[in-house]
Amino acid sequence: MSQVTSTGSAPTEPTLTPDTLPRHLWLVALLVGAAVWIVGAVVTEITDDTILVPNIIILGTFLVPVCTVLFCSRVRARRT
């Protein structure tokens, strides 16, 4: 069901552009991701549960590329 405003047009949702991203989102993502990775590694070591190892590997392989994309999109937005 679509909501219609008093002017007869549907409300527009804000678009997500690099300009609307917080300035240091990449750093927050890196720090939170690193903390989650460390917690996962510690839990895996304490419990000796090898089934958690793929989770640590997958988190680590996504963490740096995602933070790099966030950083580059923000730098590019500032240049334009």
Secondary structure as UniProt FT lines:
FT   TURN            6..7
FT   HELIX           18..20
FT   TURN            23..24
FT   HELIX           25..47
FT   HELIX           50..52
FT   HELIX           53..79
//
